Amino acid sequence: MAKRGGFPGGMPGNMNNLMKQAQRMQRQMEENQKEMETKEFTARAGGGAVEAVVLGNKTLKSIVIDPEAVDPEDVEMLQDMILAAVNEALGQVDTANGEMIDKMTGGLGGAMGGLGGLPF
């Protein structure tokens, strides 16, 4: 008579190992995510006239603007530099997250759209 769980004699060895690996990967992913949240990503625009610092959780930490970049006659240029610096820093966060996932999954995570992209 089969035991609860549907497998005679319990979970097969390979399935048990797979479950342990998945749990280990999940713990490692959680640890890496916590580490990423406090990591800083810095980008500059306008030849360094604007600097944006973004945390790994995509929170804007700071913006530094060189006073010489402030031209009341050309506010649009300053706005563009701020957007460029912030977007570049956010892109660095995305790249770092992708590299972390690729490292953990041996390259399968990014190429297949994460675990949701697996064909089963």
C-alpha positions, 0 to 999 in steps of 0.5 A, spaced: 500 500 500 502 506 498 504 511 503 501 518 503 504 523 498 503 518 492 510 515 492 510 507 494 516 508 500 516 515 500 519 520 495 524 518 490 532 519 492 533 524 486 526 528 487 529 529 494 535 531 492 532 536 487 527 539 493 533 540 497 537 543 491 531 548 490 530 550 498 538 551 498 537 556 491 531 559 494 535 561 501 541 563 497 537 567 493 533 571 499 540 572 502 543 575 495 536 579 495 538 582 502 545 584 500 542 587 493 537 592 497 543 595 500 548 596 494 549 602 491 549 604 484 552 610 481 551 613 474 553 620 472 551 624 466 553 631 462 560 629 463 559 628 471 555 635 472 549 630 475 550 624 479 545 619 481 545 614 486 540 608 486 540 602 491 539 595 489 532 595 491 531 601 486 530 607 491 533 613 489 538 615 494 541 621 492 542 626 486 548 631 486 548 637 481 554 641 479 552 648 480 555 650 474 550 645 470 544 650 473 542 654 467 536 658 468 535 659 461 536 651 459 532 647 465 530 642 460 538 640 459 538 639 466 532 635 467 535 631 461 541 630 465 538 628 471 533 623 467 539 620 464 543 619 470 537 616 474 535 611 468 543 609 467 543 607 475 537 603 475 539 599 469 545 598 473 541 595 478 537 590 473 544 588 470 546 586 477 540 582 478 540 579 472 548 577 473 546 574 480 540 570 477 545 567 472 550 565 477 545 562 481 542 558 475 548 557 471 545 561 466 538 558 465 535 564 469 536 570 464 536 566 458 529 563 459 526 568 463 527 566 470 524 559 473 517 561 470 520 560 463 522 553 464 518 549 459 514 544 464 
